[in-house]
């Protein structure tokens, strides 16, 4: 079975490939133990955003971290990441499901450093 975030164009050993592998491992753990046990929505959202950045696209807010049930939970997580300066998109007060999100330069730098260390 192909992992849900498989990207045949990912550079071997690169940040995007590591993010894709971590997302696939999380999905596998969730299927083995249940989503509640392996839930880490902010991290999952950062991985989703790094994968989207590697593909050269923003990520719709409604598609970020689908493990979170419902828009209010997703919006809360996005606002927290925006407050940390890791994610950009719509201003915090106008965040909507169709908002386009990206990692900030700070978010990209920190994700790449962390993913490189895991490599």
Beta strands, then each sheet from edge to edge (+ up, - down):
strand 1: 59-60
strand 2: 87-88
strand 3: 100-103
sheet 1: 1+ 3- 2+
end
